Amino acid sequence: MSKAKGTRAERELLHMLFDKGAAILRTAGSGSTTIPSCDLLVGKNGKVLAIECKFIKSPIYIKKDRIKELINFSEKFGAEPWFGIKIMSKGWYFLSLDKIEKSSTGENYVINLEATKRNGINFDEFISIFNNKK
């Protein structure tokens, strides 16, 4: 997957969330520095989410360390960590960290189409949950 497609997906989600009334910061190059961060930091009415975005056509593997970095960043920032998954021609799905499955070796995590649809929630459900969080 090209970096440009991932960047376009991040920007698409940024605009979708902004259109729903959220304030958003996009962190260019997250995951490529030694400092823990996320792709999008989203806030509304005192609620804060740290979203790591992925654009997938086929399974992708995420190292345990990347999950730990997202947790570390989220805890320091007071944010709730999520993965936003753009599935080509299917739209956006969101996974809380406890819904991401481990790979067959158990060494890393895997995000694929079937598990994302099974364990994730769509954009409208995500916005509804976000808007109703205390």
DAZI-V712743 format. One record per pair of residues at least 24 apart in sequence whose C-alpha atoms are under 6 Angstrom apart, sorted by sequence separation. I is the first residue (numbers start at 0). J is the second residue. D is the distance in Angstrom with one decimal. If there is no record, write none. Layout:
i:I j:J d:D
i:I j:J d:D
//
This chain:
i:94 j:119 d:4.9
i:93 j:119 d:5.2
i:92 j:119 d:5.6
i:93 j:120 d:5.3
i:92 j:120 d:5.3
i:49 j:78 d:5.7
i:92 j:121 d:4.5
i:48 j:78 d:4.8
i:49 j:79 d:5.8
i:50 j:80 d:6.0
i:52 j:82 d:5.8
i:54 j:84 d:5.8
i:91 j:121 d:5.9
i:47 j:78 d:4.7
i:48 j:79 d:4.7
i:49 j:80 d:4.8
i:50 j:81 d:4.8
i:51 j:82 d:4.8
i:52 j:83 d:4.7
i:53 j:84 d:4.9
i:54 j:85 d:4.6
i:55 j:86 d:5.4
i:91 j:122 d:5.7
i:48 j:80 d:5.9
i:50 j:82 d:5.4
i:52 j:84 d:5.9
i:35 j:68 d:5.0
i:36 j:72 d:5.6
i:35 j:72 d:5.5
i:63 j:107 d:5.2
i:62 j:107 d:4.8
i:61 j:107 d:5.9
i:61 j:108 d:5.0
i:60 j:108 d:5.6
i:5 j:54 d:5.7
i:60 j:109 d:4.5
i:59 j:109 d:5.7
i:59 j:110 d:5.4
i:58 j:110 d:5.6
i:58 j:111 d:4.2
//
